Amino acid sequence: MKVKFKTIGIRSSEDALKDAAEAMQSIVQGRKTLHVSACYFASMKAFHNVLTPKMYELLKVIRKSRPASVKELAAILGRDGSSVQADVDALVNMGLIELENHGEQRSPRVHYDGIRVEMVI
């Protein structure tokens, strides 16, 4: 079985814009572009403010327990449902988790095995 990783990292806004401009130019020229599934932060402080030990625990619990809903996830974690929902929303916005529709419930899911950290210096 192939192990899937999600890349997260720290890179300047200028580097991110440069990469986006290069990708757009490739598309305009009809060249294939490499799709990169990654989440980058503009600073180490932003990285640490978002990917806290609490968020890491949340990711591990989602991967291991596969809760049927955010409410069930909150119960497993022993945390308030609204704060867990806020964390789930943040992780969805970063592309680190997905919410799958299962009837009337939306189940949080992690579709990778690990996280690689990339820092441009």
Summary of the structure (lengths in Angstrom):
residues: 121
radius of gyration: 16.6
end to end distance: 33.0
largest distance: 52.3
contacts: 289
relative contact order: 0.22
helix: 47%
strand: 21%
